[in-house]
């Protein structure tokens, strides 16, 4: 998931919602700012300008929201009524009669404010009135999100909270997004999430002004969308054996084990989810990942494969099906690719894409294109015939042939084609959008070649990665700490900013079994990405950001939204002394924490030894236990680190 004259203002007004927001290039210094961040003001993402003024607004028992009689504002008003009334017990009404005395004024500007664009807003809180102004309804919605964050944390409660003084500090805010595409990818293929759980995920993301939900709807582990005329996709492809443990290393299921785990969305479900998202100013981009990652489709319709014997394949339940020992592309242990040389594949995809295009109003359809193994293609006669007929010299060009044909299908439905950055290996035309995930290099190169680009690099934005030490996290192959996520820049140096649409974080769910774990993996890193794609680069400050995150942890506790406290956990580094003794260094991701430890298997607290220098474990110690404190308060989790594990890590150095 880019930089003052009358001419510039006219240009700003002409920019599409999802193109890079040139308004972000207006120097932040042109707007007065004066605010000291405390627990009272902790808005995420950081506004362009926030000035604290004198006094506080106190929410009355009877709240009147004044808004124009505009159907586009109905959901915004309903949202604000719910958020203000449930926890406070206030009666919240809505009127359009300007003669009524308002508590909250929602105003659509008659005269366009060029500074704030289509998604920006101004928010003014005085002791007697709250006013939110915007050029478009989306801006009012985002202004409401900032307003809610000004009230006490108990505003997040799902039931009435008594004995709270519902006050908000008086402020003047001018705010607008840095980029237009502010996305989260939610993988509902590896593990299925219900319609209500997807809505729950949307509710969480809009609090941080995300506007794009990328739904990964098909993979080796399941097909999740009803396609009329292709019933086996959901009758067969949506179901597998239920396995719990370390995904990717499960024992292959037997024929007798019931395939009852999974699910799918009917087309009516999809329409409902799409509308729910649109009511919250979120677009949904569907992804059908092809030609690789297609085992669920092949199991449903084996004729889509190049490989004889595909009839015996089963939807993956988490067993190993790829050999990554030689890097990418992987060596497939079974053929999970659609066959580029098979005309039935293109007929199949035409049917799928036709229906997907009708269900999702968003301009792009994502067709994957990543991690397609080639070892089965290399030994296939029909692929050889295709290569000879089309003059294709290698497997990159074979996949390029496939991608170009799929692109034409997508464009024939009035949509744009987007794929992961591997599609660039196939010499795709500039009209194809690119999602850069293998670092930032491919996104930079794609922008220079005039592709529209969404930056979603593993380096900063892969939310399935471990957030702390692997002894406490669902084990995957890499780590990504909060502080690193906060370094994300959706417009990297060297890219052509004209073609950078925005940025996105991706939540792959191989190791995520339920919505609570999905929340845990998303937050707080999702806050870091949100600030990276919304706030001006000049306004980003790690210390300020983390002080706000700590306030949002308290809000999430009340909202009962799960999050990861991993940022408080110590970081273990190991080395060997000159005489080969194990040396253990402990550091923290944030400042101001004290680390206490024990080697005697008891549980340390702040009366135990405090870490001050590298540790050498006693000769017979088997376990190092550590915990972090902020002053007298424990903030980190009790971590149990086996000495054997530390020795293994030291031996690898």
C-alpha positions as CSV (number, residue, x, y, z in Angstrom):
1,X,0.0,0.0,0.0
2,X,1.8,10.8,-3.7
3,X,3.3,16.8,-4.1
4,X,0.3,26.3,-4.8
5,X,-1.3,27.7,-7.6
6,X,-4.8,27.8,-9.0
7,X,-3.7,25.3,-11.6
8,X,-2.7,22.8,-8.9
9,X,-6.1,23.1,-7.2
10,X,-7.9,22.4,-10.5
11,X,-5.8,19.3,-10.9
12,X,-6.7,18.2,-7.4
13,X,-10.4,18.4,-8.1
14,X,-10.1,16.2,-11.2
15,X,-8.3,13.3,-9.6
16,X,-10.2,10.0,-9.3
17,X,-10.9,8.7,-5.8
18,X,-8.5,5.7,-6.2
19,X,-5.6,7.5,-7.9
20,X,-2.8,9.0,-5.8
21,X,-4.0,12.0,-3.9
22,X,-2.0,14.9,-5.0
23,X,-3.4,17.0,-2.2
24,X,-1.0,15.2,0.0
25,X,1.8,17.2,-1.6
26,X,0.6,20.5,-0.1
27,X,3.2,21.2,2.5
28,X,2.0,20.4,6.0
29,X,3.7,23.6,7.3
30,X,1.0,25.6,5.5
31,X,-1.5,24.7,8.1
32,X,-1.0,25.9,11.7
33,X,-0.5,23.1,14.2
34,X,-0.1,23.0,18.0
35,X,-0.9,20.0,20.0
36,X,0.7,18.0,22.8
37,X,-0.4,14.4,22.6
38,X,-1.8,13.0,25.8
39,X,-4.3,10.2,26.6
40,X,-7.0,12.8,25.8
41,X,-6.0,13.1,22.1
42,X,-4.8,10.0,20.4
43,X,-6.2,9.9,16.8
44,X,-5.0,7.2,14.5
45,X,-4.1,7.7,11.7
46,X,-2.4,11.0,12.5
47,X,-4.4,14.0,11.1
48,X,-2.7,16.4,8.7
49,X,-3.3,19.2,11.2
50,X,-4.7,19.3,14.7
51,X,-4.9,22.3,16.9
52,X,-6.1,22.0,20.5
53,X,-8.2,25.0,21.5
54,X,-9.6,26.0,24.9
55,X,-12.2,24.0,26.7
56,X,-14.1,20.8,26.3
57,X,-17.4,19.7,24.8
58,X,-19.7,17.7,27.1
59,X,-22.2,15.4,25.5
60,X,-25.7,16.3,26.6
61,X,-28.5,13.8,27.5
62,X,-30.3,14.8,24.3
63,X,-28.1,14.9,21.2
64,X,-29.3,16.4,17.9
65,X,-27.4,15.6,14.8
66,X,-28.1,18.0,12.0
67,X,-27.4,16.7,8.5
68,X,-28.7,17.5,5.0
69,X,-31.6,15.4,3.7
70,X,-29.2,13.3,1.6
71,X,-29.7,9.6,1.3
72,X,-25.9,9.2,1.0
73,X,-25.6,10.4,4.6
74,X,-28.2,8.1,6.1
75,X,-25.6,5.4,7.1
76,X,-23.2,8.0,8.5
77,X,-25.9,9.4,10.7
78,X,-27.0,5.9,11.7
79,X,-23.4,5.0,12.6
80,X,-22.9,8.1,14.7
81,X,-26.3,7.6,16.5
82,X,-25.3,4.1,17.5
83,X,-21.8,5.0,18.6
84,X,-23.0,8.0,20.7
85,X,-26.1,6.5,22.2
86,X,-25.3,2.9,23.2
87,X,-22.4,3.6,25.6
88,X,-23.6,6.9,26.9
89,X,-27.3,6.4,27.2
90,X,-27.9,9.7,25.5
91,X,-31.0,10.1,23.2
92,X,-29.6,10.9,19.8
93,X,-31.9,12.3,17.1
94,X,-31.4,13.4,13.5
95,X,-33.0,16.5,11.9
96,X,-32.5,18.3,8.6
97,X,-34.4,21.4,9.7
98,X,-31.7,24.1,10.0
99,X,-33.9,26.0,12.6
100,X,-33.3,23.2,15.1
101,X,-30.4,23.7,17.6
102,X,-27.8,21.1,16.7
103,X,-25.3,19.3,18.9
104,X,-23.4,17.8,15.9
105,X,-23.5,19.5,12.5
106,X,-22.6,17.4,9.4
107,X,-22.1,19.7,6.5
108,X,-21.4,19.0,2.8
109,X,-19.6,21.9,1.4
110,X,-21.4,24.1,-1.1
111,X,-18.1,25.5,-2.2
112,X,-15.5,22.8,-2.7
113,X,-12.6,22.9,-0.3
114,X,-9.7,22.0,-2.7
115,X,-7.3,21.2,0.1
116,X,-9.2,18.2,1.5
117,X,-10.3,16.5,-1.7
118,X,-12.9,13.8,-1.9
119,X,-12.1,11.9,1.3
120,X,-10.9,14.8,3.6
121,X,-12.8,16.7,6.2
122,X,-12.5,19.5,8.8
123,X,-13.6,18.8,12.4
124,X,-14.2,21.6,14.8
125,X,-15.1,20.9,18.4
126,X,-16.2,23.9,20.6
127,X,-17.7,23.8,24.1
128,X,-21.2,23.9,22.6
129,X,-21.0,22.4,19.1
130,X,-19.3,19.8,17.0
131,X,-19.0,20.6,13.3
132,X,-17.7,18.2,10.6
133,X,-17.5,19.5,7.0
134,X,-16.5,17.6,3.9
135,X,-16.8,17.8,0.1
136,X,-18.2,14.3,-0.1
137,X,-20.0,11.9,2.2
138,X,-16.8,9.8,2.6
139,X,-15.1,12.7,4.2
140,X,-17.9,13.1,6.8
141,X,-17.6,9.4,7.6
142,X,-13.8,9.8,8.3
143,X,-14.4,12.9,10.3
144,X,-16.8,10.9,12.5
145,X,-14.1,8.3,13.1
146,X,-11.8,11.0,14.4
147,X,-14.5,12.5,16.5
148,X,-15.2,9.1,18.2
149,X,-11.6,8.8,19.1
150,X,-11.7,12.1,21.0
151,X,-14.3,10.8,23.5
152,X,-13.2,8.7,26.5
153,X,-12.2,5.1,25.8
154,X,-15.5,3.9,27.2
155,X,-17.2,5.2,24.0
156,X,-16.1,1.8,22.6
157,X,-18.4,-0.1,24.9
158,X,-21.2,-2.2,23.4
159,X,-23.4,-1.5,26.4
160,X,-24.2,1.5,28.5
161,X,-21.4,2.8,30.8
162,X,-22.5,4.8,33.8
163,X,-20.6,7.4,35.8
164,X,-18.5,8.7,32.9
165,X,-18.2,12.3,32.0
166,X,-18.6,12.2,28.2
167,X,-16.2,15.0,27.3
168,X,-14.1,15.7,24.2
169,X,-11.3,18.2,24.0
170,X,-12.0,21.2,21.8
171,X,-9.9,21.0,18.6
172,X,-9.7,22.1,15.0
173,X,-8.7,19.4,12.6
174,X,-8.0,19.6,8.9
175,X,-7.4,16.1,7.4
176,X,-7.2,14.2,4.2
177,X,-5.5,11.0,3.0
178,X,-2.0,10.7,1.6
179,X,-3.0,8.0,-0.9
180,X,-6.4,6.8,-2.3
181,X,-5.9,3.1,-2.0
182,X,-5.8,2.1,1.7
183,X,-6.3,-1.6,1.8
184,X,-6.3,-4.8,3.9
185,X,-6.3,-8.2,2.2
186,X,-8.3,-10.8,4.1
187,X,-7.7,-14.4,3.1
188,X,-10.9,-16.3,3.5
189,X,-9.8,-19.3,1.4
190,X,-7.2,-21.0,3.7
191,X,-9.7,-20.8,6.6
192,X,-13.3,-19.9,6.0
193,X,-14.7,-16.8,7.8
194,X,-18.5,-16.3,8.0
195,X,-20.4,-13.4,6.5
196,X,-20.8,-11.9,10.0
197,X,-17.1,-12.3,10.6
198,X,-16.2,-10.5,7.4
199,X,-18.5,-7.7,8.5
200,X,-16.8,-7.6,11.9
201,X,-13.4,-7.2,10.1
202,X,-14.9,-4.4,8.0
203,X,-16.1,-2.6,11.2
204,X,-12.6,-2.8,12.7
205,X,-10.8,-1.5,9.6
206,X,-13.0,1.5,9.0
207,X,-12.1,2.9,12.4
208,X,-8.7,3.5,11.0
209,X,-9.9,4.9,7.7
210,X,-9.2,1.9,5.4
211,X,-11.3,2.0,2.3
212,X,-10.4,-1.2,0.4
213,X,-11.0,-4.8,1.4
214,X,-9.2,-7.3,-0.8
215,X,-11.0,-10.7,-0.4
216,X,-8.8,-13.7,-1.4
217,X,-11.7,-16.0,-2.4
218,X,-10.0,-19.1,-3.9
219,X,-6.9,-21.1,-3.2
220,X,-5.7,-24.7,-2.8
221,X,-7.5,-25.0,0.5
222,X,-11.0,-23.9,-0.6
223,X,-13.2,-22.2,-3.1
224,X,-15.4,-19.6,-1.4
225,X,-17.9,-18.1,-3.8
226,X,-20.9,-19.6,-5.5
227,X,-20.7,-19.7,-9.3
228,X,-23.9,-20.5,-11.1
229,X,-23.5,-23.4,-13.6
230,X,-20.4,-24.6,-11.8
231,X,-21.9,-26.2,-8.7
232,X,-18.9,-28.5,-7.8
233,X,-16.8,-25.5,-7.0
234,X,-18.8,-25.2,-3.8
235,X,-20.1,-28.7,-3.4
236,X,-16.6,-30.2,-3.6
237,X,-14.1,-27.3,-3.7
238,X,-15.3,-25.6,-0.5
239,X,-14.7,-28.5,1.8
240,X,-11.8,-30.3,3.4
241,X,-10.7,-32.4,6.4
242,X,-10.6,-30.3,9.6
243,X,-7.0,-30.2,10.8
244,X,-5.7,-28.2,13.8
245,X,-2.0,-27.6,14.5
246,X,0.9,-26.4,12.4
247,X,-0.5,-25.8,9.0
248,X,1.7,-27.2,6.1
249,X,3.0,-30.1,8.2
250,X,-0.2,-32.0,8.7
251,X,-0.3,-35.8,8.1
252,X,-2.1,-36.2,4.7
253,X,-5.7,-37.1,5.4
254,X,-7.0,-40.5,4.6
255,X,-9.9,-41.2,2.2
256,X,-12.2,-42.0,5.1
257,X,-11.7,-38.8,7.0
258,X,-14.8,-36.6,6.6
259,X,-14.5,-33.4,4.5
260,X,-16.8,-31.2,6.5
261,X,-14.7,-28.2,7.3
262,X,-15.1,-25.1,5.1
263,X,-17.9,-23.1,3.6
264,X,-18.7,-20.5,0.9
265,X,-20.6,-17.4,0.3
266,X,-23.7,-17.5,-1.9
267,X,-24.2,-14.8,-4.4
268,X,-26.8,-13.2,-2.1
269,X,-24.2,-13.3,0.7
270,X,-21.7,-11.5,-1.5
271,X,-24.2,-8.8,-2.4
272,X,-24.9,-8.3,1.3
273,X,-21.3,-8.0,2.2
274,X,-20.6,-5.6,-0.7
275,X,-23.4,-3.4,0.4
276,X,-22.4,-3.5,4.0
277,X,-18.9,-2.4,3.0
278,X,-20.1,0.3,0.6
279,X,-22.3,1.8,3.4
280,X,-19.0,2.2,5.3
281,X,-17.1,3.7,2.2
282,X,-15.2,0.5,1.7
283,X,-14.8,-1.1,-1.8
284,X,-14.2,-4.8,-2.1
285,X,-11.8,-6.2,-4.6
286,X,-12.3,-10.0,-5.3
287,X,-9.4,-12.3,-6.0
288,X,-9.5,-15.6,-7.8
289,X,-5.9,-16.8,-7.7
290,X,-4.8,-18.4,-11.0
291,X,-3.1,-20.3,-12.6
292,X,-1.4,-21.5,-9.4
293,X,-3.1,-21.9,-6.1
294,X,-5.9,-23.6,-8.0
295,X,-6.2,-27.0,-6.4
296,X,-9.8,-26.5,-5.1
297,X,-10.9,-25.7,-8.6
298,X,-9.0,-28.6,-10.1
299,X,-10.5,-31.0,-7.6
300,X,-13.9,-29.8,-8.5
301,X,-13.2,-30.0,-12.3
302,X,-10.1,-32.2,-13.0
303,X,-10.3,-31.5,-16.7
304,X,-8.9,-28.0,-16.0
305,X,-5.5,-29.6,-15.2
306,X,-2.7,-30.5,-17.6
307,X,-1.8,-33.5,-15.6
308,X,-3.3,-37.0,-15.9
309,X,-4.6,-38.4,-12.6
310,X,-5.9,-35.1,-11.3
311,X,-9.1,-37.0,-10.6
312,X,-7.4,-38.4,-7.5
313,X,-6.6,-35.0,-6.0
314,X,-8.3,-33.6,-3.0
315,X,-8.7,-30.1,-1.6
316,X,-5.7,-29.4,0.5
317,X,-6.2,-29.8,4.3
318,X,-2.8,-28.4,5.3
319,X,-0.5,-31.2,4.2
320,X,2.7,-30.4,2.4
321,X,2.2,-29.9,-1.4
322,X,5.1,-27.7,-2.4
323,X,8.9,-28.0,-2.0
324,X,10.3,-24.6,-1.4
325,X,13.9,-25.8,-0.8
326,X,15.1,-24.4,-4.1
327,X,13.2,-21.1,-3.8
328,X,10.5,-19.7,-6.1
329,X,8.8,-20.9,-8.1
330,X,8.3,-23.9,-5.9
331,X,8.5,-27.5,-7.0
332,X,4.9,-28.9,-6.9
333,X,4.4,-32.3,-5.3
334,X,1.1,-32.3,-7.1
335,X,-0.1,-30.1,-9.9
336,X,-2.2,-27.2,-8.5
337,X,-2.1,-25.1,-11.7
338,X,-4.7,-24.5,-14.3
339,X,-3.5,-25.6,-17.8
340,X,-2.6,-22.7,-20.1
341,X,-2.9,-25.0,-23.1
342,X,-6.4,-26.1,-22.3
343,X,-9.2,-24.1,-23.9
344,X,-11.7,-25.4,-21.3
345,X,-9.7,-23.3,-18.7
346,X,-10.6,-20.1,-20.5
347,X,-14.2,-21.1,-20.9
348,X,-14.3,-21.8,-17.2
349,X,-12.7,-18.5,-16.3
350,X,-15.0,-16.6,-18.6
351,X,-18.0,-18.0,-16.6
352,X,-16.3,-17.3,-13.2
353,X,-15.2,-13.7,-14.1
354,X,-18.5,-12.8,-15.7
355,X,-20.3,-13.6,-12.5
356,X,-17.7,-12.1,-10.2
357,X,-17.7,-8.9,-12.3
358,X,-21.5,-8.5,-11.7
359,X,-21.3,-9.1,-8.0
360,X,-18.4,-6.7,-7.2
361,X,-18.8,-3.1,-8.4
362,X,-15.2,-2.2,-7.8
363,X,-13.2,-1.4,-11.0
364,X,-10.5,-4.1,-10.5
365,X,-10.6,-7.9,-10.3
366,X,-7.5,-9.6,-8.9
367,X,-6.4,-12.7,-10.7
368,X,-3.4,-13.7,-8.6
369,X,-0.6,-14.9,-10.8
370,X,1.8,-15.7,-7.9
371,X,3.9,-18.7,-7.1
372,X,2.8,-20.8,-10.0
373,X,5.0,-24.0,-10.2
374,X,6.2,-25.0,-13.6
375,X,7.6,-28.5,-13.1
376,X,4.4,-30.2,-14.4
377,X,4.2,-27.8,-17.3
378,X,7.7,-28.6,-18.3
379,X,6.9,-32.2,-18.9
380,X,3.5,-31.7,-20.6
381,X,3.0,-32.4,-24.3
382,X,0.2,-29.9,-24.7
383,X,2.3,-27.1,-23.2
384,X,5.1,-28.0,-25.7
385,X,2.5,-27.7,-28.6
386,X,1.4,-24.4,-27.2
387,X,4.9,-23.1,-27.0
388,X,5.7,-24.1,-30.6
389,X,2.4,-22.6,-31.9
390,X,2.7,-19.3,-30.1
391,X,6.5,-19.0,-30.3
392,X,7.0,-19.1,-26.5
393,X,10.5,-19.6,-25.4
394,X,10.2,-20.4,-21.6
395,X,7.7,-21.0,-18.8
396,X,7.6,-17.3,-18.0
397,X,6.2,-16.7,-21.4
398,X,3.8,-19.6,-21.0
399,X,2.3,-18.0,-18.0
400,X,2.4,-14.6,-19.7
401,X,0.3,-16.1,-22.5
402,X,-2.2,-17.3,-19.9
403,X,-2.3,-13.9,-18.1
404,X,-2.9,-12.0,-21.3
405,X,-5.8,-14.2,-22.3
406,X,-7.3,-13.8,-18.8
407,X,-6.7,-10.1,-19.0
408,X,-8.8,-9.9,-22.2
409,X,-11.6,-11.8,-20.4
410,X,-11.5,-9.4,-17.5
411,X,-11.6,-6.3,-19.8
412,X,-14.4,-7.8,-21.8
413,X,-16.5,-7.6,-18.6
414,X,-15.7,-3.9,-18.2
415,X,-13.2,-4.4,-15.4
416,X,-9.5,-3.9,-15.0
417,X,-7.0,-6.8,-14.4
418,X,-4.7,-6.8,-11.4
419,X,-2.2,-9.4,-10.3
420,X,0.7,-10.1,-8.0
421,X,4.1,-8.8,-9.3
422,X,5.1,-12.2,-10.8
423,X,2.8,-11.2,-13.8
424,X,5.5,-8.7,-14.8
425,X,7.6,-11.7,-16.0
426,X,5.1,-12.2,-18.7
427,X,5.6,-8.8,-20.4
428,X,2.1,-7.6,-19.5
429,X,0.7,-4.4,-21.1
430,X,0.6,-1.2,-19.0
431,X,-3.1,-1.4,-18.6
432,X,-2.6,-4.2,-16.1
433,X,-2.4,-3.3,-12.4
434,X,0.3,-4.7,-10.2
435,X,0.3,-5.5,-6.5
436,X,3.9,-5.5,-5.4
437,X,4.5,-8.0,-2.6
438,X,8.1,-9.3,-3.1
439,X,9.6,-6.2,-1.6
440,X,9.4,-2.7,-3.1
441,X,11.6,-3.2,-6.2
442,X,8.9,-4.7,-8.4
443,X,6.5,-1.9,-7.6
444,X,9.1,0.7,-8.4
445,X,9.9,-1.0,-11.7
446,X,6.2,-1.4,-12.5
447,X,5.5,2.3,-11.9
448,X,8.3,3.3,-14.2
449,X,6.6,1.1,-16.9
450,X,3.3,3.0,-16.4
451,X,1.5,0.2,-14.5
452,X,-0.9,1.3,-11.7
453,X,0.7,-0.1,-8.6
454,X,-0.4,-1.0,-5.1
455,X,2.5,-1.5,-2.7
456,X,2.0,-4.4,-0.3
457,X,5.6,-5.6,0.4
458,X,6.4,-8.5,2.7
459,X,9.0,-6.3,4.3
460,X,6.4,-4.1,6.0
461,X,2.9,-5.3,5.3
462,X,2.5,-9.0,5.7
463,X,0.3,-9.4,8.8
464,X,0.5,-13.2,8.9
465,X,4.2,-12.9,9.9
466,X,5.1,-13.4,13.6
467,X,5.0,-10.3,15.7
468,X,7.3,-11.4,18.5
469,X,9.6,-14.4,19.2
470,X,8.5,-17.7,17.7
471,X,8.0,-19.2,21.1
472,X,4.9,-17.1,21.6
473,X,3.5,-16.7,18.1
474,X,1.9,-19.1,15.6
475,X,5.1,-20.2,13.8
476,X,5.6,-19.0,10.2
477,X,8.7,-18.5,8.2
478,X,9.3,-14.8,9.0
479,X,8.8,-12.0,11.6
480,X,7.4,-8.5,11.3
481,X,7.4,-6.3,14.3
482,X,5.2,-3.2,14.8
483,X,8.0,-0.8,14.5
484,X,9.1,-2.2,11.2
485,X,5.5,-2.0,9.9
486,X,5.5,1.7,10.9
487,X,8.4,2.3,8.5
488,X,6.2,1.4,5.5
489,X,6.2,4.1,2.8
490,X,3.6,3.5,0.1
491,X,5.5,5.8,-2.2
492,X,9.0,4.5,-2.1
493,X,12.0,6.5,-3.4
494,X,12.6,5.8,-7.1
495,X,9.0,5.1,-7.9
496,X,7.0,7.2,-10.3
497,X,4.4,8.6,-7.9
498,X,1.9,9.2,-10.7
499,X,1.3,5.5,-10.9
500,X,1.3,4.5,-7.2
501,X,-2.3,4.1,-6.2
502,X,-1.6,3.4,-2.6
503,X,-0.7,0.7,-0.1
504,X,-2.1,-2.4,1.5
505,X,-1.4,-4.9,4.2
506,X,-2.1,-8.6,3.7
507,X,-3.5,-11.2,6.1
508,X,-2.9,-14.7,4.9
509,X,-4.7,-17.2,7.1
510,X,-2.9,-20.6,6.9
511,X,-2.2,-20.3,10.6
512,X,-5.2,-18.3,11.5
513,X,-8.1,-20.5,12.5
514,X,-10.7,-17.9,13.8
515,X,-11.7,-14.3,13.7
516,X,-10.2,-13.6,17.1
517,X,-6.8,-14.7,15.8
518,X,-7.4,-12.6,12.7
519,X,-7.9,-9.6,14.9
520,X,-4.8,-10.4,16.9
521,X,-2.6,-10.6,13.8
522,X,-4.1,-7.4,12.3
523,X,-3.9,-5.1,15.3
524,X,-1.8,-3.0,16.1
525,X,0.2,-3.5,12.9
526,X,-2.9,-2.5,11.0
527,X,-2.8,0.8,12.8
528,X,0.8,1.3,11.6
529,X,-0.1,0.7,8.0
530,X,-3.2,2.9,8.3
531,X,-1.0,5.8,9.4
532,X,1.5,5.1,6.7
533,X,-1.2,5.3,3.9
534,X,-3.2,8.2,5.4
535,X,-0.9,10.6,7.2
536,X,1.7,12.9,5.6
537,X,5.1,11.3,5.7
538,X,6.4,14.3,7.6
539,X,3.9,13.8,10.4
540,X,4.9,10.2,11.2
541,X,6.8,9.8,14.5
542,X,7.3,6.4,16.1
543,X,7.3,7.7,19.7
544,X,4.1,9.7,19.2
545,X,2.5,6.8,17.3
546,X,3.2,4.3,20.0
547,X,1.9,6.5,22.7
548,X,-1.4,6.6,20.8
549,X,-1.3,2.9,20.2
550,X,-1.2,2.3,24.0
551,X,-4.4,4.4,24.3
552,X,-6.0,2.4,21.6
553,X,-5.1,-0.9,23.4
554,X,-7.4,0.4,26.2
555,X,-10.1,1.2,23.7
556,X,-9.8,-2.3,22.1
557,X,-10.1,-3.9,25.6
558,X,-13.4,-2.2,26.0
559,X,-14.5,-3.0,22.5
560,X,-13.5,-6.6,23.1
561,X,-11.4,-6.5,19.9
562,X,-8.4,-8.8,20.2
563,X,-4.9,-7.4,19.6
564,X,-1.3,-8.4,20.0
565,X,0.7,-7.1,22.9
566,X,3.8,-8.4,21.3
567,X,5.4,-5.0,21.1
568,X,6.1,-5.2,24.9
569,X,7.8,-8.6,24.6
570,X,11.6,-8.6,24.9
571,X,13.8,-9.5,21.9
572,X,16.3,-12.3,22.4
573,X,19.7,-12.1,20.8
574,X,22.4,-14.7,21.4
575,X,26.1,-15.0,20.9
576,X,29.2,-16.9,22.2
577,X,31.9,-15.5,24.4
578,X,35.5,-16.1,23.7
579,X,35.4,-19.3,25.8
580,X,32.2,-20.5,23.9
581,X,29.8,-19.7,26.7
582,X,26.2,-18.7,25.7
583,X,25.5,-15.0,26.0
584,X,22.0,-13.7,26.0
585,X,21.1,-10.1,25.1
586,X,17.6,-8.8,25.8
587,X,16.3,-5.6,24.1
588,X,12.8,-4.0,23.7
589,X,11.0,-2.6,20.8
590,X,9.8,0.4,22.8
591,X,11.6,2.6,25.3
592,X,10.9,2.9,29.0
593,X,10.5,-0.8,29.8
594,X,12.3,-2.8,32.4
595,X,13.0,-6.5,32.0
596,X,13.0,-8.9,34.9
597,X,14.2,-12.5,34.7
598,X,14.7,-15.9,36.4
599,X,16.7,-19.0,35.6
600,X,15.2,-21.1,38.5
601,X,11.9,-21.9,36.8
602,X,9.9,-19.5,39.0
603,X,7.9,-16.6,37.6
604,X,9.7,-13.3,37.8
605,X,8.1,-10.0,38.8
606,X,9.6,-6.6,39.5
607,X,11.3,-7.9,42.7
608,X,13.4,-10.3,40.7
609,X,16.8,-9.5,39.1
610,X,16.5,-6.6,36.6
611,X,18.2,-7.1,33.2
612,X,21.1,-4.6,32.8
613,X,23.7,-6.5,30.8
614,X,24.2,-9.7,28.8
615,X,23.3,-12.8,30.7
616,X,25.2,-16.1,30.9
617,X,22.9,-18.9,32.0
618,X,23.9,-21.0,35.0
619,X,25.4,-24.3,34.0
620,X,22.4,-26.5,34.8
621,X,19.6,-24.0,33.9
622,X,17.0,-25.2,31.5
623,X,14.7,-22.2,31.2
624,X,14.9,-18.5,31.1
625,X,11.7,-16.7,32.1
626,X,11.3,-13.0,31.4
627,X,8.7,-10.3,31.8
628,X,8.6,-6.6,31.0
629,X,7.3,-3.8,33.3
630,X,6.5,-0.2,32.8
631,X,7.2,1.2,36.2
632,X,5.3,-1.0,38.6
633,X,2.9,-2.3,36.0
634,X,3.6,-5.6,34.1
635,X,3.0,-5.0,30.4
636,X,4.7,-7.9,28.7
637,X,3.7,-11.5,28.7
638,X,5.6,-14.0,30.8
639,X,7.9,-15.6,28.3
640,X,9.4,-19.1,28.8
641,X,12.6,-19.5,26.7
642,X,14.3,-22.9,26.8
643,X,18.0,-22.7,27.1
644,X,18.2,-25.4,24.5
645,X,16.4,-23.2,22.0
646,X,18.9,-20.4,22.6
647,X,21.8,-22.7,22.2
648,X,20.4,-23.8,18.8
649,X,20.1,-20.2,17.7
650,X,23.7,-19.5,18.8
651,X,24.9,-22.6,16.9
652,X,23.4,-21.2,13.7
653,X,25.5,-18.0,13.9
